[in-house]
Amino acid sequence: MTQPRYAFIKANWHSEIVSRALDGFCEEIPRAQVDVFDVPGAFEMPLLARDLAVSGRYDAVVAAALVVDGGIYRHEFVAQAVVDGLMRAGMDSGVPVLSVSLTPHQFQDSAHHHAIYEAHFVEKGREAAQAALMIGRTRQDLAAA
């Protein structure tokens, strides 16, 4: 039996924070089982998630981004489009697509907020790995029944 493989998509916007989700993910799943893909921002994640999911190479796809209110556009619109797209990628492909996409209302580009969100992304990365493992076990049990 081959070891499961996971795709991990990271948005480069606020990459120093978002990359911490991969750190947390790899605390639960060995890094050797994870292929990492970078995209410019959150909006680009759903299309790549779908492509990775339908490739047949991955047991789950995880997408991580930090969507903040930059004052130019409504971050709620972007966040909703991303979550909807990721959900659709999973439903259409039959491969779990998990979101570690956070949309804080009060993010400030300060050391204090960076520390808070970096720690939060580590925890959310761990949770995504645990979810991927649980879904994988449940699906194996269903297939064996």
N, CA, C and O of each residue as an XYZ file, in Angstrom:
580
protein
N       0.843     -1.189      0.000
C       0.000      0.000      0.000
C       0.888      1.253      0.000
O       1.818      1.362      0.799
N       0.599      2.167     -0.879
C       1.401      3.387     -0.970
C       0.968      4.385      0.097
O      -0.177      4.393      0.549
N       1.903      5.207      0.473
C       1.601      6.245      1.459
C       0.748      7.331      0.822
O       0.934      7.661     -0.349
N      -0.184      7.888      1.584
C      -1.001      8.977      1.031
C      -0.140     10.183      0.663
O       0.915     10.420      1.252
N      -0.617     10.937     -0.324
C       0.057     12.169     -0.737
C      -0.930     13.309     -0.572
O      -2.139     13.148     -0.740
N      -0.384     14.450     -0.241
C      -1.199     15.637      0.002
C      -0.632     16.810     -0.776
O       0.582     16.992     -0.859
N      -1.520     17.593     -1.339
C      -1.126     18.849     -1.997
C      -1.441     19.983     -1.032
O      -2.507     20.008     -0.417
N      -0.523     20.904     -0.905
C      -0.698     22.055     -0.012
C      -0.458     23.319     -0.830
O       0.652     23.562     -1.303
N      -1.496     24.110     -0.988
C      -1.424     25.356     -1.758
C      -1.286     26.515     -0.779
O      -2.044     26.618      0.185
N      -0.316     27.384     -1.034
C      -0.109     28.567     -0.188
C      -0.226     29.824     -1.028
O       0.407     29.947     -2.077
N      -1.043     30.759     -0.555
C      -1.101     32.073     -1.191
C       0.108     32.883     -0.738
O       0.471     32.857      0.438
N       0.727     33.594     -1.663
C       1.928     34.364     -1.334
C       1.646     35.690     -0.636
O       2.560     36.298     -0.081
N       0.403     36.143     -0.655
C       0.056     37.369      0.051
C       0.205     37.096      1.543
O      -0.441     36.188      2.065
N       1.032     37.852      2.230
C       1.357     37.623      3.647
C       1.973     36.236      3.848
O       1.615     35.518      4.781
N       2.890     35.875      2.972
C       3.457     34.522      2.981
C       4.158     34.163      4.291
O       4.186     32.993      4.672
N       4.719     35.146      4.978
C       5.403     34.841      6.243
C       4.418     34.328      7.291
O       4.806     33.590      8.198
N       3.171     34.706      7.175
C       2.126     34.224      8.081
C       1.515     32.934      7.536
O       1.388     31.945      8.259
N       1.143     32.950      6.274
C       0.457     31.810      5.656
C       1.324     30.554      5.679
O       0.798     29.457      5.861
N       2.626     30.685      5.501
C       3.527     29.528      5.489
C       3.518     28.774      6.809
O       3.872     27.596      6.856
N       3.124     29.431      7.857
C       3.064     28.768      9.171
C       2.012     27.658      9.171
O       2.128     26.710      9.948
N       0.986     27.753      8.316
C      -0.002     26.676      8.218
C       0.657     25.391      7.725
O       0.319     24.302      8.187
N       1.592     25.515      6.794
C       2.322     24.343      6.315
C       3.146     23.737      7.446
O       3.241     22.515      7.561
N       3.740     24.583      8.277
C       4.498     24.077      9.427
C       3.609     23.232     10.325
O       3.988     22.132     10.725
N       2.427     23.747     10.640
C       1.500     22.998     11.475
C       1.034     21.713     10.811
O       0.939     20.674     11.464
N       0.743     21.777      9.519
C       0.314     20.602      8.764
C       1.370     19.509      8.847
O       1.050     18.335      9.036
N       2.622     19.904      8.706
C       3.716     18.928      8.695
C       4.107     18.454     10.098
O       4.954     17.571     10.231
N       3.521     19.011     11.116
C       3.672     18.440     12.454
C       2.848     17.161     12.576
O       3.142     16.312     13.417
N       1.824     17.021     11.744
C       0.922     15.872     11.797
C       1.160     14.880     10.655
O       0.945     13.679     10.820
N       1.594     15.372      9.521
C       1.814     14.553      8.328
C       3.242     14.797      7.868
O       3.649     15.949      7.720
N       4.020     13.727      7.635
C       5.416     13.909      7.239
C       5.566     14.774      5.984
O       4.830     14.613      5.011
N       6.521     15.681      6.027
C       6.770     16.608      4.908
C       7.020     15.861      3.603
O       6.690     16.367      2.530
N       7.599     14.660      3.681
C       7.880     13.870      2.483
C       6.612     13.455      1.745
O       6.684     13.053      0.584
N       5.453     13.545      2.395
C       4.186     13.166      1.770
C       3.423     14.381      1.247
O       2.282     14.257      0.803
N       4.051     15.552      1.301
C       3.357     16.799      0.971
C       4.058     17.497     -0.199
O       5.261     17.756     -0.154
N       3.287     17.795     -1.239
C       3.784     18.621     -2.341
C       3.221     20.026     -2.141
O       2.024     20.193     -1.905
N       4.081     21.025     -2.236
C       3.694     22.408     -1.952
C       3.627     23.200     -3.252
O       4.498     23.092     -4.115
N       2.569     24.000     -3.365
C       2.342     24.829     -4.542
C       2.041     26.254     -4.082
O       1.220     26.465     -3.190
N       2.702     27.216     -4.689
C       2.475     28.622     -4.363
C       1.613     29.267     -5.444
O       1.740     28.964     -6.631
N       0.737     30.162     -5.003
C      -0.072     30.968     -5.906
C       0.038     32.420     -5.453
O       0.382     32.675     -4.299
N      -0.246     33.372     -6.332
C      -0.104     34.783     -5.953
C      -0.972     35.177     -4.761
O      -0.487     35.815     -3.826
N      -2.244     34.803     -4.786
C      -3.155     35.184     -3.716
C      -4.252     34.160     -3.561
O      -4.271     33.144     -4.256
N      -5.169     34.428     -2.646
C      -6.236     33.486     -2.337
C      -7.133     33.199     -3.535
O      -7.576     32.066     -3.723
N      -7.399     34.209     -4.335
C      -8.339     34.069     -5.445
C      -7.885     33.011     -6.455
O      -8.711     32.432     -7.161
N      -6.588     32.762     -6.523
C      -6.049     31.788     -7.473
C      -6.069     30.353     -6.943
O      -5.754     29.425     -7.688
N      -6.426     30.155     -5.699
C      -6.363     28.815     -5.108
C      -7.393     27.827     -5.641
O      -7.019     26.685     -5.911
N      -8.665     28.187     -5.813
C      -9.652     27.173     -6.209
C      -9.351     26.465     -7.532
O      -9.528     25.250     -7.630
N      -8.907     27.190     -8.532
C      -8.619     26.565     -9.824
C      -7.485     25.551     -9.690
O      -7.584     24.437    -10.204
N      -6.418     25.930     -9.007
C      -5.311     24.993     -8.819
C      -5.739     23.827     -7.937
O      -5.335     22.689     -8.175
N      -6.554     24.100     -6.920
C      -7.048     23.024     -6.058
C      -7.822     21.995     -6.886
O      -7.644     20.790     -6.716
N      -8.673     22.477     -7.773
C      -9.422     21.567     -8.631
C      -8.489     20.749     -9.519
O      -8.647     19.534     -9.643
N      -7.519     21.419    -10.136
C      -6.587     20.718    -11.027
C      -5.793     19.651    -10.274
O      -5.590     18.547    -10.781
N      -5.349     19.984     -9.071
C      -4.604     19.014     -8.262
C      -5.502     17.861     -7.826
O      -5.083     16.703     -7.839
N      -6.726     18.175     -7.446
C      -7.650     17.140     -6.998
C      -7.978     16.152     -8.106
O      -8.006     14.945     -7.866
N      -8.224     16.640     -9.307
C      -8.592     15.734    -10.401
C      -7.384     15.015    -11.000
O      -7.551     14.121    -11.829
N      -6.177     15.391    -10.597
C      -4.972     14.743    -11.135
C      -4.861     13.282    -10.711
O      -4.160     12.505    -11.359
N      -5.539     12.900     -9.636
C      -5.442     11.534     -9.143
C      -4.206     11.270     -8.304
O      -3.989     10.140     -7.867
N      -3.399     12.284     -8.072
C      -2.148     12.112     -7.315
C      -2.310     12.297     -5.815
O      -1.455     11.863     -5.043
N      -3.405     12.942     -5.386
C      -3.494     13.379     -3.992
C      -4.718     12.818     -3.284
O      -5.798     12.683     -3.860
N      -4.510     12.499     -2.016
C      -5.596     12.022     -1.162
C      -6.398     13.186     -0.595
O      -7.559     13.026     -0.219
N      -5.779     14.343     -0.536
C      -6.468     15.565     -0.101
C      -5.643     16.759     -0.583
O      -4.437     16.667     -0.811
N      -6.342     17.873     -0.726
C      -5.720     19.138     -1.115
C      -6.057     20.147     -0.019
O      -7.203     20.245      0.418
N      -5.049     20.890      0.414
C      -5.246     21.919      1.434
C      -4.849     23.255      0.822
O      -3.846     23.342      0.113
N      -5.627     24.286      1.089
C      -5.335     25.624      0.561
C      -5.311     26.621      1.711
O      -6.246     26.682      2.510
N      -4.236     27.401      1.791
C      -4.062     28.338      2.901
C      -3.853     29.758      2.383
O      -3.079     29.993      1.456
N      -4.568     30.702      3.009
C      -4.445     32.113      2.632
C      -4.897     32.989      3.792
O      -5.648     32.562      4.670
N      -4.424     34.207      3.767
C      -4.877     35.247      4.692
C      -5.478     36.355      3.829
O      -4.771     37.029      3.081
N      -6.787     36.530      3.946
C      -7.496     37.537      3.152
C      -7.825     38.698      4.081
O      -8.642     38.562      4.991
N      -7.183     39.842      3.846
C      -7.395     40.995      4.722
C      -8.069     42.127      3.952
O      -8.029     42.183      2.723
N      -8.677     43.006      4.700
C      -9.336     44.172      4.117
C      -8.261     45.187      3.757
O      -7.722     45.872      4.625
N      -7.957     45.273      2.467
C      -6.929     46.195      2.015
C      -7.455     47.566      1.649
O      -6.692     48.436      1.230
N      -8.764     47.769      1.803
C      -9.341     49.067      1.517
C      -9.653     49.307      0.051
O     -10.304     50.297     -0.284
N      -9.203     48.425     -0.828
C      -9.430     48.611     -2.262
C     -10.665     47.838     -2.707
O     -11.438     48.331     -3.529
N     -10.857     46.662     -2.186
C     -12.013     45.847     -2.529
C     -12.539     45.198     -1.257
O     -11.875     45.212     -0.220
N     -13.697     44.649     -1.343
C     -14.314     44.013     -0.180
C     -13.701     42.634      0.033
O     -13.892     41.735     -0.786
N     -12.977     42.468      1.111
C     -12.336     41.187      1.351
C     -13.354     40.077      1.585
O     -13.045     38.904      1.381
N     -14.569     40.435      2.013
C     -15.599     39.419      2.200
C     -15.952     38.758      0.858
O     -16.196     37.553      0.805
N     -15.976     39.539     -0.208
C     -16.254     39.006     -1.534
C     -15.185     37.991     -1.932
O     -15.499     36.899     -2.405
N     -13.936     38.357     -1.740
C     -12.844     37.452     -2.100
C     -12.911     36.191     -1.245
O     -12.820     35.081     -1.768
N     -13.071     36.356      0.059
C     -13.113     35.204      0.956
C     -14.250     34.254      0.580
O     -14.051     33.040      0.541
N     -15.426     34.787      0.306
C     -16.570     33.941     -0.054
C     -16.326     33.225     -1.373
O     -16.634     32.041     -1.502
N     -15.776     33.931     -2.352
C     -15.486     33.307     -3.644
C     -14.470     32.168     -3.484
O     -14.600     31.122     -4.120
N     -13.476     32.373     -2.646
C     -12.445     31.354     -2.433
C     -13.042     30.122     -1.757
O     -12.827     29.000     -2.216
N     -13.776     30.319     -0.689
C     -14.362     29.188      0.026
C     -15.344     28.432     -0.866
O     -15.346     27.201     -0.880
N     -16.180     29.160     -1.610
C     -17.107     28.509     -2.533
C     -16.352     27.709     -3.594
O     -16.723     26.577     -3.907
N     -15.293     28.300     -4.143
C     -14.510     27.615     -5.172
C     -13.813     26.370     -4.643
O     -13.756     25.348     -5.326
N     -13.287     26.457     -3.433
C     -12.626     25.289     -2.844
C     -13.631     24.177     -2.571
O     -13.348     23.004     -2.817
N     -14.791     24.542     -2.068
C     -15.834     23.543     -1.822
C     -16.257     22.887     -3.132
O     -16.426     21.669     -3.194
N     -16.424     23.674     -4.156
C     -16.809     23.124     -5.463
C     -15.724     22.198     -6.005
O     -16.035     21.157     -6.584
N     -14.456     22.563     -5.825
C     -13.356     21.711     -6.301
C     -13.419     20.346     -5.629
O     -13.218     19.321     -6.280
N     -13.696     20.332     -4.337
C     -13.806     19.057     -3.635
C     -15.017     18.257     -4.065
O     -14.920     17.051     -4.291
N     -16.148     18.915     -4.177
C     -17.376     18.218     -4.558
C     -17.285     17.684     -5.987
O     -17.711     16.560     -6.257
N     -16.739     18.473     -6.895
C     -16.649     18.047     -8.294
C     -15.628     16.933     -8.505
O     -15.812     16.079     -9.372
N     -14.556     16.940     -7.717
C     -13.479     15.969     -7.907
C     -13.651     14.719     -7.066
O     -13.123     13.663     -7.414
N     -14.383     14.821     -5.963
C     -14.486     13.696     -5.039
C     -13.276     13.553     -4.141
O     -13.149     12.561     -3.424
N     -12.388     14.530     -4.170
C     -11.189     14.549     -3.327
C     -11.387     15.639     -2.280
O     -11.798     16.748     -2.622
N     -11.105     15.350     -1.014
C     -11.252     16.389      0.006
C     -10.374     17.602     -0.302
O      -9.173     17.472     -0.539
N     -10.989     18.771     -0.292
C     -10.271     20.036     -0.447
C     -10.567     20.836      0.813
O     -11.709     21.218      1.069
N      -9.531     21.083      1.588
C      -9.665     21.714      2.899
C      -9.137     23.140      2.860
O      -8.138     23.430      2.203
N      -9.816     24.014      3.565
C      -9.448     25.429      3.572
C      -8.836     25.836      4.902
O      -9.386     25.569      5.970
N      -7.690     26.486      4.810
C      -7.075     27.173      5.943
C      -6.992     28.643      5.519
O      -5.926     29.259      5.538
N      -8.130     29.168      5.145
C      -8.210     30.541      4.663
C      -8.882     31.391      5.725
O     -10.056     31.194      6.040
N      -8.141     32.325      6.270
C      -8.640     33.163      7.350
C      -8.906     34.573      6.852
O      -8.189     35.081      5.990
N      -9.933     35.197      7.393
C     -10.354     36.537      6.976
C     -10.576     37.417      8.203
O     -11.721     37.683      8.568
N      -9.509     37.868      8.840
C      -9.674     38.681     10.047
C     -10.289     40.048      9.733
O     -10.040     40.634      8.680
N     -11.081     40.527     10.657
C     -11.704     41.840     10.481
C     -10.785     42.982     10.885
O     -10.932     44.101     10.395
N      -9.852     42.710     11.763
C      -9.036     43.792     12.326
C      -7.543     43.554     12.145
O      -6.769     43.902     13.037
N      -7.111     42.984     11.043
C      -5.683     42.733     10.846
C      -4.934     44.041     10.641
O      -5.334     44.899      9.854
N      -3.836     44.162     11.374
C      -2.928     45.291     11.196
C      -1.538     44.729     10.958
O      -1.145     43.736     11.569
N      -0.808     45.363     10.076
C       0.529     44.890      9.734
C       1.500     45.311     10.838
O       2.335     46.196     10.649
N       1.371     44.654     11.998
C       2.204     44.959     13.162
C       2.808     43.666     13.692
O       2.321     42.575     13.395
N       3.861     43.795     14.470
C       4.501     42.614     15.049
C       3.524     41.825     15.917
O       3.532     40.594     15.917
N       2.696     42.536     16.645
C       1.716     41.884     17.521
C       0.735     41.028     16.712
O       0.510     39.866     17.050
N       0.157     41.585     15.661
C      -0.792     40.823     14.848
C      -0.098     39.709     14.072
O      -0.671     38.635     13.889
N       1.111     39.949     13.620
C       1.854     38.885     12.935
C       2.027     37.695     13.868
O       1.806     36.554     13.463
N       2.415     37.945     15.096
C       2.624     36.858     16.060
C       1.320     36.099     16.324
O       1.309     34.869     16.369
N       0.243     36.828     16.496
C      -1.056     36.193     16.750
C      -1.456     35.304     15.576
O      -1.831     34.148     15.770
N      -1.376     35.838     14.367
C      -1.838     35.077     13.206
C      -0.875     33.965     12.810
O      -1.311     32.933     12.301
N       0.418     34.150     13.031
C       1.349     33.057     12.768
C       1.029     31.862     13.654
O       0.995     30.729     13.172
N       0.798     32.094     14.929
C       0.440     31.007     15.847
C      -0.891     30.375     15.441
O      -1.048     29.155     15.490
N      -1.831     31.204     15.047
C      -3.148     30.698     14.641
C      -3.037     29.834     13.387
O      -3.707     28.806     13.287
N      -2.205     30.236     12.435
C      -2.029     29.445     11.221
C      -1.361     28.107     11.512
O      -1.686     27.109     10.868
N      -0.438     28.064     12.464
C       0.150     26.773     12.846
C      -0.949     25.841     13.336
O      -1.029     24.687     12.914
N      -1.793     26.347     14.225
C      -2.882     25.528     14.763
C      -3.847     25.103     13.661
O      -4.263     23.944     13.625
N      -4.206     26.004     12.775
C      -5.130     25.667     11.686
C      -4.500     24.665     10.718
O      -5.207     23.834     10.147
N      -3.193     24.731     10.529
C      -2.508     23.741      9.703
C      -2.583     22.361     10.330
O      -2.829     21.372      9.640
N      -2.368     22.295     11.647
C      -2.515     21.019     12.362
C      -3.934     20.470     12.199
O      -4.124     19.289     11.908
N      -4.924     21.344     12.390
C      -6.313     20.922     12.277
C      -6.634     20.414     10.867
O      -7.382     19.449     10.715
N      -6.081     21.049      9.848
C      -6.306     20.596      8.471
C      -5.708     19.206      8.261
O      -6.316     18.356      7.610
N      -4.523     18.979      8.812
C      -3.898     17.660      8.691
C      -4.733     16.609      9.402
O      -4.948     15.523      8.864
N      -5.201     16.914     10.592
C      -6.041     15.971     11.337
C      -7.328     15.680     10.573
O      -7.781     14.536     10.538
N      -7.919     16.699      9.964
C      -9.137     16.508      9.173
C      -8.855     15.635      7.958
O      -9.641     14.742      7.643
N      -7.735     15.885      7.267
C      -7.382     15.081      6.092
C      -7.200     13.612      6.479
O      -7.657     12.718      5.766
N      -6.541     13.369      7.595
C      -6.330     11.993      8.054
C      -7.653     11.329      8.431
O      -7.893     10.171      8.089
N      -8.508     12.069      9.139
C      -9.795     11.510      9.560
C     -10.678     11.190      8.360
O     -11.290     10.123      8.298
N     -10.741     12.111      7.413
C     -11.553     11.881      6.214
C     -11.010     10.682      5.443
O     -11.777      9.858      4.945
N      -9.698     10.589      5.347
C      -9.082      9.457      4.650
C      -9.435      8.127      5.297
O      -9.766      7.166      4.602
N      -9.366      8.064      6.625
C      -9.719      6.828      7.336
C     -11.200      6.484      7.135
O     -11.549      5.329      6.891
N     -12.049      7.482      7.238
C     -13.480      7.244      7.077
C     -13.794      6.738      5.677
O     -14.604      5.826      5.512
N     -13.165      7.319      4.683
C     -13.414      6.896      3.300
C     -12.894      5.480      3.068
O     -13.518      4.706      2.341
N     -11.755      5.129      3.680
C     -11.246      3.754      3.576
C     -12.220      2.771      4.211
O     -12.493      1.707      3.655
N     -12.738      3.132      5.376
C     -13.710      2.270      6.060
C     -14.966      2.081      5.207
O     -15.496      0.974      5.117
N     -15.436      3.151      4.586
C     -16.615      3.043      3.720
C     -16.353      2.141      2.518
O     -17.212      1.354      2.121
N     -15.153      2.265      1.940
C     -14.813      1.451      0.771
C     -14.699     -0.022      1.146
O     -14.993     -0.895      0.329
N     -14.274     -0.302      2.375
C     -14.088     -1.689      2.805
C     -15.398     -2.340      3.238
O     -15.498     -3.565      3.304
N     -16.394     -1.518      3.531
C     -17.664     -2.076      4.039
C     -18.506     -2.698      2.947
O     -19.594     -3.205      3.219
